[in-house]
Amino acid sequence: MRHITIPIAILLLVACGGGKRMMKTATRFEQERTWQQAFDAFAEVHRERPALTDAFTGMRRTAQAMYDRLQATASATYLADGYEKGEKARAAVEEFREQMKSQAIDLDRDPLLEQRRQEARAALVLRTYTDADSAFRARRFSDAHLLTEHLLALEPGHQQAIYLQRIIKLEPFYLQGIRAADAGRWKEAHGLFSKVAREDNDYKELRQRMEEARQHAAFTLAYVPIYNEHVEINVFNVQIERGGAEVELAGAIKQAILALNDPLIMLVDRENTDELLAEQERGLNGTVDDRYAAQAGKLMGAKYVLTVRLLRFDEVLGRRIEMQVQFVDAGTGRIQMAEAVRAGKEDLTRGASGAQLMEEAARRVAKRVGEFDPFQP
């Protein structure tokens, strides 16, 4: 066994001597403050002799020195160049820390770095809020919005920024509403003020301005079906009384207008639509035309009259309904708007019964009623 044991001992002695030389080299690098070279030398010894605690201690010591230098650089960057550049420097600090963790080396943080970071962030938050407020006051709303977004990314709970962001959203509509009102576009103004009211009903002088716009834009509307003796009606094995389709359509249209829930439209109505149609058939004023509509509107106390003349109602072959829709000034008899409204089976998600066609047609008429602005300059 001696001829085997002696060479092993010699190798151990040589290795020991090499380890000591490498430790001396690592120590010299450390004394010279060449931290990376010192760390690498200590790490080499640690790989060769894991049980040598001095090597691992040297690794941690030199790693801490490098870490301290990175932290000092990041602190100085926060102080001199601000938060965003400081964050980039801090990222290098965190990356190094993670590298050392992978080698079981836990490093000590410098509390000054976090202090400098918080100070830099607070300065940036203040500056960003000031810039956002200035942009808002200058009515550069897009810039102000971007700035508040950036600020809230830095500090999500910043109450002033949250409030500013909200009024940045509301103020453009409010100002547009004022301009529309000044130009006499009261319906448009009311719509813009309504957008603001949905978010904040107490915004500035909103209630007063909104009520002023409503008073100017609101109008009374009477619905008068115009009987058409030449209407084309084709339904499934059903005998429809004279004017019966108009009565059914009238009910659907009135319901659709009420469903708009539009505060500017005050629908006045004769309870018995059959009676209106009967009066037409008897020839009220000797006519069965749009002049009757204006007179009927006056009788019903309406400023404007919506007339609908049914032209075609087919639920068998073409499955289509067609109407002539008009807005008439009850005082002057002047036609304010006239257009054809159609609905067909292609407009329905399922089926194409007569009731479905009428409901779809009624929705389309109501949509035009909601868009009508008799006071548009």
Secondary structure as GFF3:
##gff-version 3
##sequence-region A 1 377
A	DSSP	alpha_helix	2	31	.	.	.	ID=ss1
A	DSSP	alpha_helix	35	48	.	.	.	ID=ss2
A	DSSP	alpha_helix	53	81	.	.	.	ID=ss3
A	DSSP	alpha_helix	83	101	.	.	.	ID=ss4
A	DSSP	alpha_helix	111	137	.	.	.	ID=ss5
A	DSSP	alpha_helix	141	154	.	.	.	ID=ss6
A	DSSP	alpha_helix	159	182	.	.	.	ID=ss7
A	DSSP	alpha_helix	186	199	.	.	.	ID=ss8
A	DSSP	alpha_helix	206	217	.	.	.	ID=ss9
A	DSSP	beta_strand	219	226	.	.	.	ID=ss10
A	DSSP	beta_strand	232	234	.	.	.	ID=ss11
A	DSSP	alpha_helix	244	259	.	.	.	ID=ss12
A	DSSP	beta_strand	265	268	.	.	.	ID=ss13
A	DSSP	alpha_helix	273	282	.	.	.	ID=ss14
A	DSSP	three_ten_helix	284	286	.	.	.	ID=ss15
A	DSSP	alpha_helix	290	299	.	.	.	ID=ss16
A	DSSP	beta_strand	304	314	.	.	.	ID=ss17
A	DSSP	beta_strand	320	329	.	.	.	ID=ss18
A	DSSP	beta_strand	335	344	.	.	.	ID=ss19
A	DSSP	three_ten_helix	345	347	.	.	.	ID=ss20
A	DSSP	alpha_helix	354	371	.	.	.	ID=ss21
###
